[in-house]
Amino acid sequence: MVRLTFLLSCALLSACAPADPLDGFTFRPPAGWTALPPHDGSRLWTNPRSAGEELLVTRPGDISPGEDHSAGKPVTICGGHPASLTLKIGTAFDHPAHLESITATWQNIRIMAAYVRPLSARADPNAETALRSLCPRKPI
């Protein structure tokens, strides 16, 4: 099992990110999920109907032109833009968890949307759809 320390990893990855990672981007979380204010370069939504289910958007750090930091399965989002889907099982908040994340780069701006849920919870199709809703507000 891959050991995840989810919040620590995201905090380290987004240490130099803008205050709101969605600045210039759109993201549609599922209806009814609770949004928390931007914090340390990340945005977080929680599912009030399922403890431990969360969506996170962060910028893991911009890259230099020509660099490729893709990992995971190639997918497309936002009308055909290439992205990477990563699926992991590990721990989040000291509990077994699933992690699904989509990472994409527009020019040199890298952004990631992640869905974390307890290992015992079924995937919420609306949360999985939300991961693919990440798009720039206008073409970059």
Backbone as a printed PyTorch tensor [residue, N CA C, xyz], in Angstrom:
tensor([[[  0.8570,  -1.1740,   0.0000],
         [  0.0000,   0.0000,   0.0000],
         [  0.9030,   1.2360,   0.0000]],

        [[  0.5900,   2.1320,  -0.8560],
         [  1.3340,   3.3900,  -0.9310],
         [  0.9750,   4.2220,   0.2910]],

        [[  1.9550,   4.7150,   0.9850],
         [  1.7220,   5.5250,   2.1840],
         [  1.5160,   6.9780,   1.7630]],

        [[  0.3520,   7.4980,   2.0460],
         [  0.0500,   8.8950,   1.7210],
         [ -0.0620,   9.6910,   2.9980]],

        [[  0.5690,  10.7860,   3.0230],
         [  0.3050,  11.7700,   4.0600],
         [ -0.2280,  12.9460,   3.2830]],

        [[ -1.5200,  12.8750,   2.9800],
         [ -2.1320,  13.7130,   1.9720],
         [ -1.9710,  15.1990,   2.2290]],

        [[ -2.3620,  15.6840,   3.3790],
         [ -2.2920,  17.1260,   3.6020],
         [ -0.8580,  17.6290,   3.5940]],

        [[  0.0560,  16.8730,   4.1920],
         [  1.4520,  17.2940,   4.1990],
         [  1.9860,  17.3500,   2.7740]],

        [[  1.6900,  16.3370,   1.9770],
         [  2.1470,  16.3270,   0.5880],
         [  1.6160,  17.5250,  -0.1710]],

        [[  0.3280,  17.7940,  -0.0230],
         [ -0.2620,  18.9220,  -0.7460],
         [  0.2890,  20.2510,  -0.2460]],

        [[  0.5080,  20.3480,   1.0400],
         [  1.0580,  21.5920,   1.5840],
         [  2.4580,  21.8390,   1.0320]],

        [[  3.2770,  20.7990,   0.9640],
         [  4.6260,  20.9540,   0.4320],
         [  4.5910,  21.2730,  -1.0570]],

        [[  3.7060,  20.6160,  -1.7890],
         [  3.6200,  20.8440,  -3.2230],
         [  3.1320,  22.2390,  -3.5590]],

        [[  2.2960,  22.8170,  -2.6870],
         [  1.7070,  24.1120,  -3.0130],
         [  2.3210,  25.2630,  -2.2260]],

        [[  3.4750,  25.0510,  -1.6360],
         [  4.0810,  26.0650,  -0.7750],
         [  4.2910,  27.4020,  -1.4830]],

        [[  4.5860,  27.3720,  -2.7690],
         [  4.8120,  28.6210,  -3.4960],
         [  3.6410,  28.9860,  -4.3930]],

        [[  2.5150,  28.3520,  -4.1880],
         [  1.3470,  28.5830,  -5.0330],
         [  0.6630,  29.8930,  -4.6620]],

        [[ -0.1820,  30.4180,  -5.5670],
         [ -0.9180,  31.6320,  -5.2490],
         [ -1.8960,  31.3740,  -4.1020]],

        [[ -2.3700,  32.4400,  -3.4690],
         [ -3.2790,  32.3010,  -2.3300],
         [ -4.5370,  31.5320,  -2.7190]],

        [[ -5.0490,  31.7340,  -3.9170],
         [ -6.2080,  30.9920,  -4.3940],
         [ -5.8050,  30.2660,  -5.6730]],

        [[ -5.6860,  28.9340,  -5.6220],
         [ -5.2280,  28.2060,  -6.8010],
         [ -6.1920,  28.3100,  -7.9820]],

        [[ -7.4290,  28.7150,  -7.7230],
         [ -8.4030,  28.8400,  -8.7980],
         [ -8.3610,  30.2030,  -9.4780]],

        [[ -7.4100,  31.0540,  -9.0880],
         [ -7.2680,  32.3390,  -9.7520],
         [ -6.9920,  32.0760, -11.2350]],

        [[ -7.9470,  32.4290, -12.0940],
         [ -7.8170,  32.1970, -13.5200],
         [ -8.3950,  30.8660, -13.9840]],

        [[ -8.9230,  30.0700, -13.0650],
         [ -9.4610,  28.7550, -13.4040],
         [-10.8850,  28.6010, -12.8620]],

        [[-11.6060,  27.6550, -13.4210],
         [-12.9300,  27.3020, -12.9130],
         [-12.8870,  25.8630, -12.4110]],

        [[-13.7340,  25.5680, -11.4380],
         [-13.8600,  24.2270, -10.8750],
         [-15.2780,  24.1070, -10.3300]],

        [[-15.9700,  23.0240, -10.6600],
         [-17.3470,  22.8500, -10.2180],
         [-17.4500,  21.6820,  -9.2490]],

        [[-17.3870,  21.9480,  -7.9310],
         [-17.5600,  20.8680,  -6.9530],
         [-19.0110,  20.3920,  -6.9660]],

        [[-19.2790,  19.2170,  -6.4390],
         [-20.6570,  18.7220,  -6.3970],
         [-21.5610,  19.6500,  -5.5810]],

        [[-22.8190,  19.7250,  -5.9820],
         [-23.8020,  20.5160,  -5.2380],
         [-23.8850,  20.0020,  -3.8030]],

        [[-23.9440,  20.9460,  -2.8640],
         [-24.0940,  20.5840,  -1.4620],
         [-22.7940,  20.4040,  -0.7010]],

        [[-21.6710,  20.3230,  -1.3910],
         [-20.3950,  20.1920,  -0.6990],
         [-20.0520,  21.5450,  -0.0830]],

        [[-19.3940,  21.5310,   1.0610],
         [-19.0700,  22.7450,   1.8060],
         [-17.6800,  23.2430,   1.4190]],

        [[-17.6180,  24.4930,   0.9550],
         [-16.3400,  25.1000,   0.5780],
         [-15.7050,  25.7580,   1.7920]],

        [[-14.4120,  25.5650,   1.9460],
         [-13.6430,  26.2670,   2.9680],
         [-12.8820,  27.3900,   2.2770]],

        [[-12.5180,  28.4530,   2.9950],
         [-11.7770,  29.5510,   2.3660],
         [-10.4140,  29.0780,   1.8620]],

        [[ -9.8740,  29.7460,   0.8340],
         [ -8.5280,  29.3920,   0.3720],
         [ -7.5430,  29.4470,   1.5420]],

        [[ -6.6440,  28.4720,   1.5930],
         [ -5.6800,  28.4080,   2.6920],
         [ -4.3790,  27.8040,   2.1790]],

        [[ -3.2770,  28.4930,   2.4030],
         [ -1.9430,  28.0040,   2.0360],
         [ -1.8740,  27.5060,   0.6030]],

        [[ -2.4950,  28.2310,  -0.3240],
         [ -2.4130,  27.8710,  -1.7320],
         [ -3.3190,  26.7290,  -2.1440]],

        [[ -4.2910,  26.3750,  -1.3160],
         [ -5.2060,  25.2810,  -1.6330],
         [ -6.6500,  25.7010,  -1.4000]],

        [[ -7.5640,  25.0280,  -2.0760],
         [ -9.0020,  25.1610,  -1.8300],
         [ -9.5160,  23.7820,  -1.4440]],

        [[-10.4350,  23.7270,  -0.5000],
         [-10.9270,  22.4510,   0.0080],
         [-12.4420,  22.4890,   0.1030]],

        [[-13.0760,  21.3890,  -0.3060],
         [-14.5100,  21.1980,  -0.1530],
         [-14.7140,  19.8850,   0.5890]],

        [[-15.6790,  19.8560,   1.5050],
         [-15.9810,  18.6320,   2.2470],
         [-17.4100,  18.1960,   1.9390]],

        [[-17.6270,  16.9080,   2.0030],
         [-18.9520,  16.3520,   1.7750],
         [-19.6500,  16.2360,   3.1260]],

        [[-20.6770,  17.0330,   3.3830],
         [-21.3290,  16.9900,   4.6910],
         [-22.0900,  15.6860,   4.9350]],

        [[-22.3120,  14.9030,   3.8890],
         [-23.0350,  13.6390,   4.0430],
         [-22.1070,  12.4480,   4.2310]],

        [[-20.7930,  12.6570,   4.1130],
         [-19.8610,  11.5360,   4.2180],
         [-18.5400,  12.0140,   4.8190]],

        [[-18.3400,  11.7240,   6.0790],
         [-17.1170,  12.1480,   6.7820],
         [-15.8830,  11.5940,   6.0810]],

        [[-14.8980,  12.4560,   5.9120],
         [-13.6330,  12.0420,   5.3150],
         [-13.5710,  12.1730,   3.8070]],

        [[-14.6700,  12.5580,   3.1800],
         [-14.6740,  12.7730,   1.7340],
         [-14.3740,  14.2280,   1.4590]],

        [[-13.3250,  14.4860,   0.6800],
         [-12.9030,  15.8550,   0.4250],
         [-12.4050,  16.0200,  -0.9990]],

        [[-12.5700,  17.2320,  -1.5160],
         [-11.9970,  17.6370,  -2.7890],
         [-11.0060,  18.7520,  -2.5110]],

        [[ -9.8830,  18.7150,  -3.1780],
         [ -8.8390,  19.7110,  -2.9750],
         [ -8.3640,  20.1900,  -4.3400]],

        [[ -8.1610,  21.4890,  -4.4760],
         [ -7.5270,  22.0470,  -5.6740],
         [ -6.2940,  22.8010,  -5.2060]],

        [[ -5.1730,  22.5270,  -5.8500],
         [ -3.9170,  23.1750,  -5.4900],
         [ -3.0530,  23.3170,  -6.7390]],

        [[ -2.0640,  24.1510,  -6.6410],
         [ -1.0720,  24.2620,  -7.7120],
         [  0.2290,  23.6920,  -7.1700]],

        [[  0.6070,  22.4970,  -7.6340],
         [  1.8060,  21.8540,  -7.1010],
         [  3.1070,  22.5260,  -7.4820]],

        [[  3.0570,  23.6390,  -8.1540],
         [  4.2640,  24.3550,  -8.5620],
         [  4.3070,  24.4500, -10.0660]],

        [[  4.6070,  25.6270, -10.5580],
         [  4.6870,  25.8090, -11.9960],
         [  5.9420,  25.1160, -12.5100]],

        [[  5.9480,  24.8650, -13.8070],
         [  7.0830,  24.1730, -14.4070],
         [  7.6800,  25.0300, -15.5030]],

        [[  8.8780,  24.7030, -15.8880],
         [  9.5400,  25.4170, -16.9810],
         [  8.9870,  24.9160, -18.3080]],

        [[  8.9360,  25.7790, -19.3120],
         [  8.4580,  25.3360, -20.6230],
         [  9.2310,  24.1100, -21.1000]],

        [[  8.4930,  23.1310, -21.6360],
         [  9.1270,  21.9120, -22.1390],
         [  9.2590,  20.8140, -21.0930]],

        [[  9.1240,  21.1340, -19.8230],
         [  9.2150,  20.1300, -18.7690],
         [  7.9580,  19.2830, -18.7650]],

        [[  8.0840,  18.0090, -18.4460],
         [  6.9220,  17.1260, -18.3650],
         [  6.9320,  16.4500, -17.0010]],

        [[  5.9370,  16.7660, -16.1840],
         [  5.8280,  16.1600, -14.8610],
         [  4.5990,  15.2610, -14.7750]],

        [[  4.1480,  14.7340, -15.9030],
         [  2.9500,  13.9120, -15.8700],
         [  3.2700,  12.5580, -15.2480]],

        [[  2.3490,  12.0930, -14.4760],
         [  2.4370,  10.7650, -13.8830],
         [  1.0250,  10.2180, -13.8900]],

        [[  0.8920,   8.9510, -14.0090],
         [ -0.4400,   8.3830, -14.0360],
         [ -0.9250,   8.1640, -15.4580]],

        [[ -2.2130,   7.9220, -15.5710],
         [ -2.8500,   7.5970, -16.8450],
         [ -3.1920,   8.8680, -17.6220]],

        [[ -2.8390,   8.9330, -18.8980],
         [ -3.2080,  10.1000, -19.7010],
         [ -4.7330,  10.1550, -19.8910]],

        [[ -5.3080,  11.3220, -19.6610],
         [ -6.7370,  11.5790, -19.8670],
         [ -6.8590,  12.9620, -20.4950]],

        [[ -8.0790,  13.3380, -20.8690],
         [ -8.2980,  14.6950, -21.3500],
         [ -9.3790,  15.3510, -20.5030]],

        [[ -9.2430,  16.6600, -20.3300],
         [-10.2260,  17.4650, -19.6050],
         [-10.4410,  18.7430, -20.3950]],

        [[-11.4510,  19.5030, -20.0260],
         [-11.6230,  20.8490, -20.5620],
         [-11.5830,  20.8850, -22.0860]],

        [[-12.4360,  20.0510, -22.7040],
         [-12.5230,  20.0850, -24.1540],
         [-11.3570,  19.4700, -24.8830]],

        [[-10.6910,  18.5030, -24.2950],
         [ -9.6170,  17.7890, -24.9790],
         [ -8.2140,  18.1200, -24.5260]],

        [[ -8.0630,  18.9160, -23.4840],
         [ -6.7280,  19.2610, -22.9840],
         [ -6.1040,  18.0440, -22.2850]],

        [[ -4.8310,  17.7240, -22.5640],
         [ -4.2010,  16.5720, -21.9170],
         [ -4.0050,  16.7960, -20.4190]],

        [[ -4.2200,  15.7160, -19.6720],
         [ -4.0440,  15.7400, -18.2240],
         [ -3.6050,  14.3440, -17.8010]],

        [[ -3.3530,  14.2000, -16.5140],
         [ -2.9110,  12.9290, -15.9590],
         [ -3.8250,  12.5360, -14.8020]],

        [[ -4.3230,  11.3060, -14.8110],
         [ -5.1550,  10.7730, -13.7350],
         [ -4.3150,   9.8210, -12.9010]],

        [[ -4.2450,  10.1000, -11.5920],
         [ -3.4990,   9.2470, -10.6690],
         [ -4.4640,   8.6560,  -9.6580]],

        [[ -4.3780,   7.3460,  -9.4510],
         [ -5.1880,   6.6380,  -8.4630],
         [ -4.2500,   5.9830,  -7.4620]],

        [[ -4.4850,   6.2330,  -6.1780],
         [ -3.6380,   5.6510,  -5.1310],
         [ -4.5000,   5.1790,  -3.9740]],

        [[ -3.9600,   4.2460,  -3.2270],
         [ -4.5450,   3.8300,  -1.9570],
         [ -3.4670,   4.0500,  -0.9080]],

        [[ -3.8460,   4.6710,   0.1890],
         [ -2.8770,   4.9490,   1.2400],
         [ -3.5820,   5.3830,   2.5010]],

        [[ -3.0480,   6.3810,   3.1610],
         [ -3.6780,   6.8990,   4.3720],
         [ -3.8720,   8.4020,   4.2460]],

        [[ -4.9560,   8.8750,   4.7930],
         [ -5.2340,  10.3070,   4.8900],
         [ -5.8300,  10.5130,   6.2740]],

        [[ -5.2660,  11.4220,   7.0360],
         [ -5.7370,  11.6930,   8.3930],
         [ -5.6750,  10.4240,   9.2510]],

        [[ -4.6310,   9.6200,   9.0390],
         [ -4.3940,   8.3750,   9.7840],
         [ -5.4480,   7.3010,   9.5520]],

        [[ -6.1530,   7.3680,   8.4240],
         [ -7.1380,   6.3480,   8.0750],
         [ -6.8890,   5.8760,   6.6450]],

        [[ -7.1550,   4.5980,   6.3600],
         [ -7.0050,   4.1220,   4.9830],
         [ -7.8900,   4.9450,   4.0410]],

        [[ -7.3430,   5.2870,   2.8620],
         [ -8.0760,   6.1770,   1.9590],
         [ -7.7410,   5.9050,   0.4980]],

        [[ -8.6900,   6.2680,  -0.3610],
         [ -8.4890,   6.3200,  -1.8080],
         [ -8.1350,   7.7590,  -2.1580]],

        [[ -7.2590,   7.9460,  -3.1260],
         [ -6.9320,   9.2640,  -3.6590],
         [ -7.0140,   9.1760,  -5.1730]],

        [[ -7.8200,  10.0480,  -5.7620],
         [ -7.8720,  10.2060,  -7.2110],
         [ -7.4750,  11.6450,  -7.4850]],

        [[ -6.5850,  11.8530,  -8.4320],
         [ -6.2150,  13.2300,  -8.7460],
         [ -6.0400,  13.4110, -10.2480]],

        [[ -6.3660,  14.6100, -10.6800],
         [ -6.1550,  15.0380, -12.0650],
         [ -5.1530,  16.1900, -12.0100]],

        [[ -4.0960,  16.0790, -12.7970],
         [ -3.1080,  17.1440, -12.8780],
         [ -2.9870,  17.5650, -14.3390]],

        [[ -3.0000,  18.8650, -14.5640],
         [ -2.8820,  19.3940, -15.9240],
         [ -1.9810,  20.6230, -15.9050]],

        [[ -1.4240,  20.9160, -17.0540],
         [ -0.5700,  22.0900, -17.2100],
         [ -1.0530,  22.8960, -18.4040]],

        [[ -1.2400,  24.1810, -18.1680],
         [ -1.5400,  25.1300, -19.2370],
         [ -0.3550,  26.0640, -19.3080]],

        [[  0.3370,  26.0760, -20.4400],
         [  1.6100,  26.7700, -20.6000],
         [  2.5080,  26.3090, -19.4530]],

        [[  2.8970,  27.1650, -18.5420],
         [  3.7520,  26.7090, -17.4380],
         [  2.9980,  26.6820, -16.1060]],

        [[  1.6710,  26.7150, -16.1490],
         [  0.8780,  26.6980, -14.9150],
         [  0.3340,  25.2950, -14.6940]],

        [[  0.7910,  24.6590, -13.6310],
         [  0.3310,  23.3080, -13.2870],
         [ -0.7020,  23.4100, -12.1730]],

        [[ -1.7980,  22.6600, -12.3040],
         [ -2.8670,  22.6900, -11.3130],
         [ -3.3800,  21.2640, -11.1110]],

        [[ -3.7880,  20.9570,  -9.8830],
         [ -4.2380,  19.6130,  -9.5440],
         [ -5.5500,  19.6780,  -8.7730]],

        [[ -6.4620,  18.7920,  -9.1170],
         [ -7.6910,  18.5860,  -8.3570],
         [ -7.6380,  17.1600,  -7.8230]],

        [[ -7.9160,  16.9880,  -6.5380],
         [ -7.8320,  15.6660,  -5.9130],
         [ -9.1070,  15.3500,  -5.1470]],

        [[ -9.4720,  14.0920,  -5.1490],
         [-10.6350,  13.5770,  -4.4300],
         [-10.1360,  12.5130,  -3.4650]],

        [[-10.3750,  12.7320,  -2.1810],
         [ -9.9620,  11.7890,  -1.1400],
         [-11.2130,  11.2500,  -0.4640]],

        [[-11.2360,   9.9400,  -0.2670],
         [-12.3630,   9.3320,   0.4400],
         [-11.8620,   8.1540,   1.2530]],

        [[-12.5730,   7.8320,   2.3520],
         [-12.1810,   6.6670,   3.1440],
         [-12.1940,   5.4010,   2.2860]],

        [[-11.3290,   4.4770,   2.6080],
         [-11.2390,   3.2240,   1.8700],
         [-12.5760,   2.4970,   1.8790]],

        [[-13.3360,   2.6620,   2.9430],
         [-14.6160,   1.9650,   3.0800],
         [-15.7590,   2.6520,   2.3260]],

        [[-15.5440,   3.8580,   1.8140],
         [-16.6130,   4.6170,   1.1480],
         [-16.6070,   4.3530,  -0.3570]],

        [[-17.7970,   4.2510,  -0.9290],
         [-17.9190,   4.1430,  -2.3810],
         [-17.5860,   5.4920,  -3.0030]],

        [[-17.0660,   5.4510,  -4.2060],
         [-16.7490,   6.6910,  -4.9210],
         [-18.0370,   7.4450,  -5.2410]],

        [[-17.9970,   8.7410,  -5.0720],
         [-19.1120,   9.6130,  -5.4290],
         [-18.9010,  10.0270,  -6.8850]],

        [[-19.7860,   9.5860,  -7.8080],
         [-19.5820,   9.9390,  -9.2200],
         [-19.5720,  11.4470,  -9.4600]],

        [[-20.2940,  12.2150,  -8.6340],
         [-20.2840,  13.6750,  -8.7910],
         [-18.9270,  14.2590,  -8.4180]],

        [[-18.2580,  13.6880,  -7.4300],
         [-16.9200,  14.1510,  -7.0590],
         [-15.9180,  13.7930,  -8.1480]],

        [[-16.0560,  12.6030,  -8.7160],
         [-15.1530,  12.2050,  -9.7970],
         [-15.3560,  13.0950, -11.0310]],

        [[-16.5900,  13.4570, -11.3180],
         [-16.8750,  14.3720, -12.4210],
         [-16.2800,  15.7460, -12.1410]],

        [[-16.3560,  16.1840, -10.8850],
         [-15.8040,  17.4940, -10.5170],
         [-14.3110,  17.5790, -10.8360]],

        [[-13.5710,  16.4910, -10.6490],
         [-12.1370,  16.5080, -10.9490],
         [-11.8730,  16.9520, -12.3810]],

        [[-12.7310,  16.5230, -13.2910],
         [-12.5410,  16.8300, -14.7100],
         [-13.1320,  18.1780, -15.1160]],

        [[-13.7100,  18.9080, -14.1510],
         [-14.3010,  20.2210, -14.4630],
         [-13.2810,  21.3530, -14.3980]],

        [[-12.0640,  21.0480, -14.0240],
         [-11.0020,  22.0420, -13.9030],
         [-10.6310,  22.5920, -15.2790]],

        [[-10.7760,  23.9030, -15.4670],
         [-10.4980,  24.5490, -16.7580],
         [-10.0330,  25.9860, -16.5260]],

        [[ -9.2550,  26.5210, -17.4600],
         [ -8.9620,  27.9540, -17.3640],
         [-10.2190,  28.7600, -17.6670]],

        [[-10.3290,  29.9270, -17.0350],
         [-11.4860,  30.7930, -17.2950],
         [-11.5110,  31.2310, -18.7510]],

        [[-10.3710,  31.5330, -19.3260],
         [-10.2650,  31.8360, -20.7370],
         [ -9.0530,  31.0780, -21.2660]],

        [[ -9.0020,  30.8200, -22.5440],
         [ -7.8670,  30.0670, -23.0830],
         [ -6.5210,  30.6810, -22.7040]],

        [[ -5.6180,  29.8270, -22.2840],
         [ -4.2670,  30.2600, -21.9140],
         [ -3.3300,  29.9470, -23.0570]]])
